[in-house]
Amino acid sequence: MTHPAKRYHPAYIIVELVSTAKSLFGFYLLLFILKANSTAGWVVWGRYALLVATAWSILSIFAKWIFNRYELGTHSIIFKEGMFIKKQKNVAWNRIHSHKSHTTFVHRWFGLTSLTIETGANGDDATYEFPVITESEKNRILSYLEQKQETKESEEEILPDRRIHFQTTRKDLIKASFSSLSFLAIFPLLSAVYFNLADFFAIEKSAESAWHYLLDHIWILIVLIISAMSLSILIGFVKTSIKYGNYIISDDPERIYIEKGMGNEVSFSIPKNKVQAVRVEQTMVKRMLGLVSIKLISAGSSEEEISSFYPFMPKREAYDMLHAILPHYPIQEKMERFPLKVLWLKLSQPYYLTIAAAAGLWIFKQDWMWVAGVIFAVSILLRFLDYWFTSYSRHGSTVQIRKGGWLNETFITHRHRIQQMTVKHSWLQRKFGVATITFSNRAKPTHESLLYGVSKDEAGSLYEWYHNKSVSD
């Protein structure tokens, strides 16, 4: 049975108009406010082009609402698009791997939401979106999806079996706001406001006198600094709360469920059998705070958007949760380090950025040649940190890689999840008796993890280990 073709909810027009206004706001601010008195050619023509683009966008929104439709067929979902050139896309029910729901502030005003379904394909056939639908329509589509995929239990029946593993608290959000450094966003904003005002008003002299006055009355300067920091911390906390508030991670025997956001809500699920690998990331700041970010690399899903756990979770809590949800992806703390010769190999690699900086400064700004020395020192430090934090382990059918200095990444996958393994060695690597191994896992795009500096014997052993997977797995 095929259900009649349906348009999206009429509020689609308002949602898209708001989105268009947000994307064009910066151009209107520049051309019609900040450059209001300018008669430069690019400003005048930019205004006309912006007005034409706005009119075209508005007409396109109305045309899409009128002509874009969808229907739930017996074997597939059918999307019909286009006014003059008609397009029809069929998405088979059994190709749908995962789905997510996204509710923005505008959606919430009308009691609506959006639904995105994901397939295992690449390119334009990877995702399909229902941009503005009611909650009841979303539930109808998902219920129909469950029936067509021969799911025996409805969402309401599965819900009591879910285990909640993580839910954000105010303490978590405070840690996240400091770890993300979002509170520092106020300072470039104030700087931009200052320089824009300087174009309209002669504030340089008054600002200089005000600065001298503050230096003479240091207590006022201290109060202003504390006030600015308090305001920036508050703004950072609010931004973090809107994005990561109400963050809930749960699972059942088949899927992992994630809900997040305050006001702008997102919810999605990941089939456990689609997980190809696990990636744990730590910046230098997160290492100091004992926090980690866990990402699941899964087939048929967007690596950065769909597969991320809460990115500011305490390390021990994150590892325990991962073991509870995916017990076949254990993370080992003790791993094998590379010999010292790998450090000398890293340090002997060409310093292209330093060479480019030195050449540019020699030509344009010789007085600043010392900057090239700073870049060279930073490059050496980063290579040393990369060597110090790089290690790996192999146990059974699982391989684990840890690498990176400033951004430390731990990657773990199973042999039968690796699509391809490549061993490469340059002329210089051959002299040191080491190689680079690349593991490729199915994702969008294909995820590749490099292990630099593996000994020649271990590279051969890993290659043989991988090619025996059909026998052992």
PyMOL commands that set and color helices and strands:
alter all, ss='L'
color gray80, all
select helices_A, chain A and resi 12-34+41-67+93-95+105-109+123-125+135-148+155-161+170-179+182-200+204-216+218-244+272-274+284-289+315-325+340-347+352-364+366-368+370-389+415-417+427-432+456-467+469-472
alter helices_A, ss='H'
color red, helices_A
select strands_A, chain A and resi 6-7+69-72+76-81+87-92+96-103+112-119+127-134+163-167+248-251+255-260+265-271+275-283+291-298+313-314+336-337+391-395+398-403+407-414+418-424+434-441+447-455
alter strands_A, ss='S'
color yellow, strands_A
deselect
rebuild
show_as cartoon
